[in-house]
């Protein structure tokens, strides 16, 4: 397997792992939410009747952030995007270096 194929394979493996983790997180969130609800009904604390709603809401917020990171952010900010940004910055840096070299050469020619 050449380097390009290996890189594509590793990227695909990483993406599949990320998506699998999101689905696992959803199942854990669903089962955990049911568990928290049942615990609330069994314990029946009068002061904080709906404490489980706050716990589930916080967990849902974390799950939504996880979902956004995997399916939205990482889907367009992938290796190709990263490579394009690197190439863009390198070319800008090369242009600046070339301009400085030209200015340096011009100053040296006027002195001689």
matplotlib code that plots the C-alpha trace (Angstrom):
import matplotlib.pyplot as plt

x = [0.0, 1.5, 1.5, -1.6, -3.7, -2.5, -3.3, -6.8, -7.3, -6.3, -8.6, -11.5, -10.8, -10.6, -13.9, -15.7, -14.4, -15.7, -19.1, -19.3, -18.5, -21.3, -23.8, -22.5, -22.8, -26.4, -27.3, -25.6, -27.4, -30.8, -30.3, -28.8, -31.7, -34.2, -32.0, -32.0, -35.8, -36.4, -34.0, -35.8, -39.2, -37.7, -36.0, -38.8, -36.9, -39.5, -37.1, -35.8, -38.6, -37.2, -33.4, -33.1, -34.3, -31.2, -28.9, -30.4, -30.4, -26.7, -25.9, -28.0, -26.0, -22.7, -24.1, -25.1, -21.6, -20.2, -22.6, -21.7, -18.0, -18.2, -20.8, -20.5, -17.1, -15.0, -16.9, -15.7, -12.6, -10.9, -7.5, -8.1, -9.1, -6.1, -3.7, -5.2, -4.7, -1.1, -0.3, -1.9, 0.2, 3.4, 2.9, 2.2, 5.4, 7.4, 6.1, 7.2, 10.6, 11.0, 10.0, 12.5, 15.2, 14.5, 14.6, 17.9, 19.4, 18.3, 20.0, 23.2, 23.2, 22.9, 25.8, 28.2]
y = [0.0, 3.3, 6.4, 8.0, 4.9, 4.4, 8.0, 7.6, 4.4, 6.0, 9.0, 6.7, 4.5, 7.6, 9.0, 5.7, 5.6, 9.1, 8.3, 5.0, 7.0, 9.4, 6.6, 4.9, 8.3, 8.6, 5.1, 5.8, 9.1, 7.4, 4.6, 6.9, 9.3, 6.5, 5.4, 8.9, 9.2, 5.8, 6.7, 10.0, 8.1, 5.5, 8.0, 10.6, 13.6, 16.2, 19.2, 18.5, 16.7, 17.1, 17.0, 14.4, 17.0, 19.2, 16.2, 15.1, 18.6, 19.0, 15.7, 16.5, 19.7, 17.8, 15.2, 18.0, 19.5, 16.0, 15.6, 19.0, 18.3, 15.0, 15.5, 19.2, 20.6, 17.6, 17.0, 20.2, 20.8, 17.6, 16.6, 18.3, 21.6, 21.4, 20.6, 23.6, 25.9, 24.8, 25.2, 28.7, 29.8, 28.3, 30.1, 33.4, 32.8, 32.1, 35.3, 37.3, 35.7, 36.3, 39.9, 40.4, 38.7, 41.1, 44.1, 42.8, 42.2, 45.7, 47.4, 45.4, 46.4, 50.1, 49.9, 48.4]
z = [0.0, -1.0, 1.3, -0.3, 0.0, 3.6, 4.4, 2.9, 4.8, 8.1, 7.5, 6.8, 9.8, 12.0, 10.6, 11.2, 14.7, 15.4, 14.0, 16.0, 19.1, 18.5, 18.0, 21.2, 23.0, 21.8, 23.1, 26.4, 26.6, 25.9, 28.4, 31.0, 30.7, 31.3, 34.3, 35.7, 35.3, 37.1, 39.9, 40.4, 40.6, 43.1, 45.4, 45.3, 46.8, 47.5, 47.5, 44.0, 42.2, 38.7, 39.3, 36.5, 33.9, 34.7, 34.4, 31.1, 29.7, 30.5, 29.0, 25.9, 25.5, 25.6, 23.1, 20.7, 20.9, 20.1, 17.2, 15.7, 16.0, 14.2, 11.6, 10.8, 11.8, 10.9, 7.7, 6.0, 8.0, 7.1, 5.7, 2.3, 4.0, 6.3, 3.4, 1.4, 4.3, 4.7, 1.0, 1.1, 4.1, 2.6, -0.7, 1.2, 3.2, 0.0, -1.7, 1.4, 1.4, -2.4, -1.9, 0.9, -1.2, -4.1, -1.8, -0.3, -3.8, -5.0, -2.0, -2.5, -6.2, -5.4, -2.9, -5.5]

ax = plt.figure().add_subplot(projection="3d")
ax.plot(x, y, z, "-o")
ax.set_aspect("equal")
plt.show()
